[in-house]
């Protein structure tokens, strides 16, 4: 996940060169959802990624398994700092399915180059399942590198 939705590099890297879509989530509700499902055997929470020029120092004698795991998955090369990444991290377990409350989804942004068929499918899903979600269309800025967003009524 990322704190930013308007970075053209993110759209290029993670949304199939602007053919995909972006979802905006309510992280407070998402975190509450995760905390309700956490227990002694499962721990899941949201953490910001740390960007660094150096590998993280892991001290296996002084750090808990959880601290080591978090350092390992939450430190990334400084070159990626434009992503402003946030990760949901699951500890003490694997292969767990979480069904999120519909209120977690706030907004869907359609990529600049999304096909008309995919666009129609997204609108259909929203109409039938989550009609209160904001829907935006990404557009290339005129005369500048960047994106503008236009609301779509559906």
C-alpha positions, -999 to +999 in steps of 0.1 A: +000+000+000+011+036-004+002+069+012+002+085-023-021+078-052-010+104-077+026+094-084+030+085-120+058+060-112+035+041-089+009+039-116+036+027-141+051+001-118+020-013-100-010-005-122+001-021-154+013+011-170-019+030-160-042+002-173-051-009-138-068+008-109-061+021-074-081+016-043-081+040-014-086+024+020-096+037+054-066+026+074-082+032+108-110+008+100-085-016+083-063-016+114-093-022+137-103-051+114-068-066+117-066-061+155-100-079+160-085-109+142-052-108+160-047-131+190-019-151+207-013-172+175-019-145+149-007-109+148-014-086+120-010-048+118-001-020+095+034-005+095+052+022+075+082+011+055+116+026+066+139+037+038+176+034+043+210+035+026+221+006+048+208-029+054+191-032+088+211-045+117+196-077+131+207-088+165+195-124+170+205-124+206+188-092+217+158-089+194+126-110+195+115-130+165+088-105+158+113-076+159+136-094+136+108-102+112+095-067+112+130-052+105+135-077+077+102-068+059+099-031+067+133-017+056+138-009+019+165+009-001+163+047+000+158+048-038+122+036-032+112+064-008+089+080-034+065+051-028+057+061+008+049+025+013+028+010+041+026-028+046+001-051+064+023-076+082+011-110+094+033-126+121+031-160+138+010-176+110+007-180+072-021-184+047-049-167+066-078-152+047-092-119+060-125-106+048-125-069+052-155-048+061-170-029+032-163+004+050-126-002+045-130+008+008-133+045+003-125+052-033-115+035-066-094+053-091-094+041-127-061+043-146-056+066-176-053+037-200-078+012-186-099-006-212-135+003-215-144-033-207-125-033-174-139+001-166-174-012-171-167-042-149-154-021-120-185+002-123-208-028-123-191-043-092-194-010-073-231-005-083-240-039-072-219-043-040-206-010-027-225+019-042-213+045-017-176+043-028-162+074-047-151+066-082-125+087-100-109+087-134-072+095-137-062+118-165-029+130-177-022+166-167-021+191-195+014+206-200+030+189-170+041+154-158+014+143-135-022+132-130-055+149-124-086+131-112-122+135-123-152+122-103-174+097-121-211+094-111-224+059-115 
